[in-house]
């Protein structure tokens, strides 16, 4: 069996605090996790893998900060992105 394992992609994480750094490539960094998932799927298709395992924070409904919790559903974002790439299911 051939598989790919990826963890902690933090898809669409707001990366709080980036705006505080003058000249930081905010949009580039915030979009990097989606590009990573697209690249992972492309690699899986090229290599004809049997399984792609995305592990990490997909089961957590929020990102916890010291002063508040931010609603966040990484699994839903991954499903949305995969659907947009032509993959069905979940």
Secondary structure, DSSP 8 states (H G I E B T S, - for coil): --EEEEE---TT---TTGGGSTT--HHHHHHHHHHHHHHHHHHHHHHT-SEEEEESSTT-SEEE-SS-EEE--HHHHHHHHHHHTT----
